[in-house]
């Protein structure tokens, strides 16, 4: 059934969007970030004023961090095999301070180290760690209202963005991230604030728009449009997806005519957008230029389709069903008429997939199985299953732009992963991001993040994505 959607477009100007934020979120908040490099100054000299205190009172508390070297600024900022111990500009989430507070270190010593970290944890020469680093992985911690930003070379949390610093509540529920190909901007959906935000590479808030219960995001680098679906937690959201103009953050809503539109992605050439329903076996395909739409039924039992991944060549697509446990392989050589070519009963609640460079292998988190499946696109089979430390309700997936590593976020609501220095009185343990070697499929590192990590996003390498 083909329909022209021009008469169904519901356009909100930026003014209207901000007004809706006032209604839904309680206020329109000032933009900017208190964690930008250089905003906070300190007269402390690291080697003279900070390092001796850290060596004497802080490092002895980090008994579970193997390979930690406090001999220099460079080695301290590198962290341990378990992760970073200092996050520039965020003393409260830096392990050095957390452990010192827990163990009752002298308050004057804590205040000194805290001041140094809040100023960016500079070296003696004023260098700020990871200021010119990247690429970055952006991790939505839905349970704490914080985005953890991981340096994908060093595999440490290099920065954090606490949404409360921008006036949002602790219940903002950041859910998914889309990053522009050059890494200049990133976008995050806030379920609890009915808002989509735009940040620049320096983590400054530069735009926002109102959208009810936003969920998955997809950025089209060709037409330069951002698409937004609806959250899985929304019971009866509008049967529309959002089309956001990134410069102005003006939004239009396109009717996709099915309940609970969740799965969302766009072809590499930016010409076609796919949306799937959690409530019925149906895919909506939108022509991004004409806004024509085709509704395509999907065979099988009720799937509750969670998320698509589109192959780099734009000829194939894959999606998993939360309820059925099935993986659907689709031929999209005729994009307006996607055809299911094979069904694989994977089980375990398949969640957010990603293609590896080359397009022949797909990474699929199996949330209920605490595992990650590697699928072969040509044969439609599972060729590897990864499980182990850190994989606790795996949710999101991403691949480093050069294809070297796979990243998997794990909710850990089942507490299958025990964070280092875990306290028994903590009812909401931290989650993790598991780093997997894309060649051997070995787990090479587990990065502890905040509570309930969900969607993750990273820039892609356009040379391998097309």
C-alpha positions in Angstrom: 0.0 0.0 0.0 1.7 3.2 -1.2 0.7 6.5 0.2 2.0 10.0 -0.3 2.8 11.5 3.0 2.8 15.2 2.3 -0.6 15.5 3.7 0.4 13.5 6.8 3.5 15.6 7.7 3.2 17.3 11.0 5.7 20.1 11.2 6.9 21.7 14.5 9.0 24.8 14.3 11.8 25.2 16.7 9.7 27.7 18.7 6.9 25.2 19.0 9.3 22.4 20.0 10.8 24.5 22.7 7.4 25.4 24.0 6.6 21.7 24.2 9.7 21.1 26.2 8.4 23.7 28.7 5.2 21.6 29.0 6.8 18.2 29.2 10.1 19.0 31.0 9.1 21.9 33.1 11.6 24.5 31.7 13.8 25.4 28.8 17.3 25.3 30.0 20.4 27.3 29.1 22.9 25.7 26.8 26.5 25.1 27.5 28.6 22.7 29.6 30.4 23.1 32.9 32.8 20.3 31.9 34.5 22.0 28.9 38.2 22.1 29.0 39.7 25.2 30.5 36.6 26.4 32.3 37.9 25.6 35.8 41.4 26.8 36.7 43.7 25.6 39.5 47.0 26.7 40.9 47.9 23.1 41.8 51.0 21.6 40.1 50.5 17.9 39.6 53.9 16.5 40.4 54.4 18.9 43.4 51.0 19.2 44.9 48.9 16.2 43.8 50.9 13.2 43.0 52.5 12.8 46.5 49.0 12.8 48.0 47.7 10.3 45.5 50.6 8.0 46.1 50.3 8.1 49.9 46.6 8.0 50.5 44.7 7.0 47.3 46.7 4.4 45.4 46.8 1.9 48.3 43.0 1.7 48.2 43.0 0.5 44.6 43.9 -3.1 45.3 41.8 -4.6 42.6 43.3 -2.5 39.8 46.1 -4.5 38.2 48.8 -2.7 36.2 48.0 0.7 37.7 51.2 2.9 37.7 51.3 6.1 39.7 54.8 7.0 38.7 53.8 9.8 36.4 50.8 11.8 35.1 50.8 9.8 31.8 50.7 6.4 33.6 48.1 7.5 36.1 45.8 8.8 33.3 46.3 5.6 31.4 44.6 3.7 34.3 44.7 0.0 35.0 43.7 -3.1 33.2 40.3 -2.7 34.7 39.8 0.9 33.5 40.5 4.5 34.2 40.9 5.9 37.7 40.6 9.6 36.8 37.9 11.1 34.5 38.9 14.7 33.7 36.4 17.3 34.9 34.4 14.7 36.9 35.8 14.1 40.3 32.7 12.4 41.7 32.9 9.6 39.1 36.7 9.3 39.3 37.6 6.1 41.1 40.4 7.8 43.0 37.9 10.1 44.7 35.1 7.4 45.0 37.4 5.1 46.9 38.9 7.8 49.0 35.4 8.9 50.2 34.3 5.4 50.8 37.4 4.7 52.9 37.4 7.9 54.9 40.6 9.5 53.5 41.5 12.9 55.0 39.0 15.5 53.7 41.7 18.0 52.9 43.5 15.4 50.7 40.2 14.6 49.0 39.5 18.3 48.4 43.0 18.8 46.8 42.6 15.9 44.4 39.0 16.8 43.7 40.0 20.4 42.8 42.7 19.0 40.4 40.3 16.7 38.7 37.6 19.3 38.3 40.1 21.6 36.6 40.6 18.8 34.0 43.3 16.8 35.8 46.1 18.7 34.0 49.7 17.7 33.7 52.5 20.0 35.0 52.4 21.6 31.5 48.7 22.1 31.5 47.9 19.2 29.2 44.4 17.7 29.5 44.2 14.0 28.9 42.3 12.9 25.7 41.6 16.5 24.7 42.6 15.7 21.1 41.7 12.1 21.2 39.1 10.0 19.5 37.2 8.4 17.9 34.8 8.3 20.8 32.0 5.9 21.8 29.0 7.4 23.4 27.2 5.3 26.0 23.7 6.1 27.3 23.4 5.2 31.0 19.7 5.2 31.2 19.6 4.6 35.0 21.7 7.5 36.0 21.1 10.2 33.4 24.8 10.2 32.4 26.5 9.6 29.0 29.9 8.0 29.4 32.3 8.9 26.6 34.9 6.3 25.9 38.1 6.9 24.0 38.2 4.0 21.5 42.0 4.0 21.3 42.8 3.9 25.0 39.6 2.1 26.0 38.9 4.3 29.0 36.1 6.6 30.0 37.6 9.9 28.9 34.7 12.3 29.7 31.2 12.2 31.1 28.1 14.3 30.4 25.7 14.5 33.4 22.4 15.7 32.0 21.6 17.3 35.4 24.3 19.8 34.6 22.0 21.1 31.9 18.9 21.3 34.0 17.4 17.9 33.2 16.2 15.5 35.9 17.9 12.4 37.1 15.1 10.6 35.3 16.0 11.9 31.9 16.7 8.3 30.7 19.1 8.8 27.8 18.5 5.9 25.5 20.3 6.0 22.2 23.0 8.0 20.4 23.7 8.9 16.8 27.0 10.4 15.7 27.8 12.3 12.6 30.4 10.5 10.3 33.1 13.1 11.1 32.4 13.0 14.8 31.7 16.7 15.0 28.2 16.3 16.5 26.3 13.7 18.4 22.6 13.3 19.3 20.9 11.6 22.2 17.3 10.7 22.8 15.9 11.4 26.3 12.9 9.2 27.0 12.1 10.8 30.4 12.3 14.4 29.0 10.6 13.8 25.6 13.5 15.5 24.0 16.3 14.9 21.5 19.5 16.8 22.2 22.4 17.9 19.9 26.0 18.1 21.3 29.2 19.1 19.6 32.5 17.3 19.9 33.4 19.4 23.0 30.2 18.1 24.6 28.5 21.5 24.5 24.8 21.4 24.1 24.0 23.2 20.9 20.5 22.2 20.0 17.3 20.4 21.1 13.8 19.5 19.9 10.8 18.1 21.6 9.6 14.6 20.6 7.3 12.3 22.6 9.1 9.3 24.0 12.1 9.2 21.6 13.9 5.9 21.2 16.2 4.8 18.4 18.1 7.5 16.3 19.6 7.2 12.9 21.7 9.9 11.1 21.6 10.2 7.3 25.0 11.6 6.3 23.9 12.2 2.6 20.7 14.2 3.1 22.0 15.3 6.5 18.8 14.4 8.4 18.3 12.8 11.8 15.5 10.3 12.3 13.9 9.4 15.6 11.7 6.4 16.6 9.7 5.8 19.8 10.8 4.2 23.0 10.0 0.6 23.7 8.8 1.7 27.2 6.1 3.9 25.7 2.8 2.1 25.8 0.9 3.9 23.1 3.1 6.5 21.4 2.1 8.3 18.2 2.4 6.1 15.1 5.0 8.5 13.7 8.7 8.8 13.3 10.5 12.2 13.5 12.6 13.8 10.8 14.9 16.4 12.3 16.8 19.1 10.4 20.2 19.1 12.3 21.1 22.8 11.9 17.8 24.3 13.2 16.6 21.1 15.1 13.2 21.7 13.5 11.2 18.5 13.4 8.6 16.9 11.1 6.7 13.8 12.1 5.9 11.2 9.4 3.0 8.8 9.9 4.2 5.2 9.5 0.8 3.7 10.3 1.8 1.0 12.8 1.8 0.9 16.6 5.0 1.5 18.6 7.5 2.3 15.9 10.8 1.3 17.4 13.3 -0.3 15.0 14.8 2.4 12.8 17.6 2.8 10.3 18.5 4.4 7.0 20.3 3.1 3.9 23.9 4.2 3.4 22.9 6.4 0.4 20.3 8.2 2.6 17.4 7.5 0.2 15.3 5.1 2.2 14.3 4.9 5.9 13.0 1.8 7.6 10.8 1.6 10.6 9.4 -1.5 12.3 6.6 -2.0 14.8 6.9 -3.6 18.2 3.1 -4.3 18.1 2.7 -6.0 14.8 4.7 -7.8 12.1 5.2 -4.8 9.8 7.9 -2.7 8.2 7.4 0.8 6.9 9.7 2.0 4.2 9.9 5.7 3.5 11.4 7.3 0.4 13.4 10.1 2.0 13.0 12.5 -0.9 9.4 12.0 -2.1 8.1 10.9 1.4 6.2 8.0 -0.3 5.7 5.1 2.1 5.3 1.4 1.6 3.9 -0.9 4.3 5.3 -4.4 4.1 4.0 -7.3 6.2 6.6 -9.6 7.9 5.9 -13.4 8.1 6.0 -15.6 11.1 4.8 -15.4 14.7 4.7 -12.1 16.6 8.3 -10.9 16.5 8.4 -7.4 18.3 11.1 -6.2 16.0 13.8 -4.3 18.0 16.4 -2.9 15.7 17.8 -3.0 12.1 21.3 -3.1 10.8 21.8 -2.2 7.1 24.8 -3.7 5.3 27.5 -1.3 4.1 26.6 -2.0 0.4 22.9 -1.1 1.1 21.6 -4.4 -0.4 20.9 -6.4 2.7 19.3 -5.8 6.1 18.9 -7.7 9.3 16.6 -7.4 12.3 15.8 -9.3 15.4 12.5 -10.1 17.2 12.5 -9.7 20.9 9.4 -11.9 21.4 10.1 -14.6 18.7 13.9 -14.7 19.2 14.1 -14.9 15.4 16.7 -13.1 13.2 15.2 -12.0 9.8 17.6 -11.6 6.9 16.1 -9.2 4.3 17.0 -8.5 0.7 16.6 -4.7 0.1 17.9 -4.5 -3.5 14.4 -3.1 -4.1 14.3 -0.9 -1.0 10.5 -0.2 -1.1 9.8 -3.9 -1.1 12.1 -5.6 1.4 11.9 -9.4 1.2 12.6 -11.8 4.0 15.0 -14.4 2.5 15.8 -16.4 5.6 14.9 -16.7 9.3 17.3 -17.9 12.0 15.9 -18.9 15.4 18.6 -17.3 17.5 16.7 -17.0 20.8 17.9 -15.1 23.8 16.2 -11.8 23.0 18.3 -10.3 20.0 18.8 -6.6 20.5 20.8 -3.9 18.6 22.9 -5.4 15.8 25.9 -4.0 13.9 27.7 -5.0 10.7 31.4 -5.5 10.6 33.3 -3.8 7.8 33.0 -5.7 4.6 29.3 -6.6 5.4 29.7 -10.3 5.6 29.4 -10.6 9.4 26.8 -9.2 11.8 27.2 -8.7 15.6 24.0 -9.5 17.5 23.7 -9.1 21.3 21.4 -11.8 22.8 20.2 -10.0 25.9 18.5 -12.8 27.7 21.3 -15.2 27.0 24.1 -12.9 28.3 25.9 -13.5 25.1 26.8 -12.0 21.7 26.3 -13.9 18.4 28.3 -13.4 15.3 26.3 -14.2 12.2 27.3 -15.0 8.7 25.2 -13.0 6.2 25.7 -15.3 3.2 24.8 -18.5 4.9 22.4 -17.1 7.5 24.1 -19.0 10.3 25.6 -18.3 13.7 29.4 -18.8 13.4 30.5 -17.7 16.9 28.9 -17.2 20.3 30.7 -15.0 22.8 30.0 -15.0 26.5 32.0 -14.3 29.6 33.0 -11.6 32.1 31.0 -8.3 31.6 28.3 -9.6 29.3 25.3 -9.2 31.5 22.1 -8.4 29.5 24.0 -7.1 26.4 22.0 -4.4 24.7 23.8 -2.1 22.3 26.6 -2.7 19.8 29.0 -0.6 17.8 32.2 -1.1 15.9 35.3 1.1 15.9 35.6 3.0 12.6 38.6 1.0 11.5 36.8 -2.3 12.3 39.3 -3.4 14.8 37.1 -3.7 17.9 33.5 -4.4 18.8 31.8 -2.7 21.7 28.8 -4.1 23.6 26.9 -2.3 26.3 25.4 -4.5 29.1 22.5 -3.4 31.2 23.5 -5.6 34.2 20.1 -5.2 35.8 20.5 -8.9 36.7 23.7 -8.2 38.6 25.5 -10.9 36.6 28.5 -8.6 36.3 30.2 -7.6 39.6 31.9 -4.1 39.3 35.2 -3.6 41.0 34.8 -2.4 44.6 31.1 -3.3 44.5 29.3 -2.4 47.7 26.6 -4.8 48.9 24.4 -1.9 49.9 24.3 -0.7 46.2 20.9 -1.8 44.9 21.8 -0.6 41.3 25.2 -1.9 40.3 27.1 -0.3 37.4 26.9 -1.8 34.0 29.6 -2.3 31.5 30.9 -1.9 27.9 32.7 -5.1 26.8 35.5 -4.7 24.2 35.8 -7.6 21.8 38.6 -8.2 19.3 36.9 -8.2 15.9 39.4 -10.7 14.5 39.6 -13.3 17.2 36.3 -12.6 19.0 38.1 -12.6 22.3 37.0 -10.2 25.1 40.0 -7.9 25.6 38.6 -5.5 28.2 35.5 -4.7 30.3 34.9 -1.0 30.9 32.8 -0.2 33.9 30.3 2.6 33.2 27.2 3.9 35.0 23.8 2.3 35.8 21.8 0.6 33.1 23.8 1.3 30.0 21.6 1.0 26.9 22.1 2.4 23.4 25.6 3.3 22.2 26.9 5.1 19.2 30.1 5.9 17.4 31.1 7.7 14.2 31.7 5.4 11.2 34.5 5.2 8.7 32.9 6.2 5.4 35.5 4.2 3.5 34.3 1.0 5.0 30.7 1.9 5.5 30.0 2.2 1.7 
